[in-house]
Amino acid sequence: MATKKLGNLVQGKTAFFLCDVQEKFRPHIKFFTEILEVAQRLVQASKILDLPLVVTEQYPKGLGSTVSELDTSFAVGVFPKTKFSMVIPPVEEQMKTLCGGNLAHVVLFGIEAHVCIQQTVIDLLARDIDVHVVADACSSRSQTDRIFALERLRQAGAIVTTSESVLLQLVGDKDHPKFKEIQGLIKVSAPDSNLVHSNI
């Protein structure tokens, strides 16, 4: 009998993957400002919780670097790529040592939802990694592509969730030593990026 996935997140077995939030995308991505604000919270949370952060940049020579608002100085690596999926050989090599070799869960966010996020999810699920896609931190150039991608990822077996849900699941208890710092990140609700009316 197959075991139903419950969507758990264990702090010592979780990594954050930041996908291609680059300067040249800024004018073209729906709700870029809102997505960026949520991505900032997640990046800060990964540092607070001492979770490994993996960052990729799609063809940075043409599309620019990760936006300056995101502090990736503590990431385990910032990996340039031409493949749409984040699961490129240097990232796969890094995954072997993340979380002391016990990587089980990836919290994934960035752009574009229907291309690089989608193909990353498929590759991670194929490697038996639980994937939590942060819907309020993912977008595409079109809202249609965004919404259908999130639905497809849910059907494929990813957990489609929100930033606040992920962060509170990771701390799990108000007595967690980092709870106050995480609470500070989510004191103001994440900005609306038109997901509520999309029936994802």
Secondary structure, 3 states (H helix, E strand, C coil): CCCCCCCCCCHHHEEEEEECCEHHHCCCCCCHHHHHHHHHHHHHHHHHCCCCEEEEEECHHHHCCECCCCCCCCCCEEEEECCCCCCCHHHHHHHCCHHHHCCCEEEEEEECHHHHHHHHHHHHHHCCCEEEEEEEEEECCCHHHHHHHHHHHHHHCCEEECHHHHHHHHHCCCCCCCHHHHHHHHCCCCCCCCCCCCCC
